[in-house]
Amino acid sequence: MIPCICIDDKNRPKEVPPQMWIMEGIEYHITHVQYFTKQNNIQGVYLHEVKIKNCPPYEAYRLSRFAFKEEDVPKLIQLMKDCTELNDIDINKLLEQELVTHE
């Protein structure tokens, strides 16, 4: 599990109830990275603490909603490599587009 901090909880889709939504400033732990979410063709993550269930088309939280400590970035990269949906994806390009770090 990779620790992260929510930096953007705005624009919750109406299909996702508040109890399944994330809160800015709260620490979460990523358990899986999905390269393309069905709704927006963006990187999505599954969290240990909260899950989107039965809210089509939403099934994951956008990666850009979270920030990471510098020391956790290598672990995040390894998790991305381990997730089968990322086969043949340029992870460096993905990180340039979506990854935010914090202290």
ABEGO torsion letter per residue (X at the ends): XBBBBBABABGBBAABBAAABBBBGBBBBBABBBABBAAAGBBBBBBAABBBBGBOABABBBAAABBBBAAAAAAAAAAAAABAAABGBBAAAAAAAABBBBX
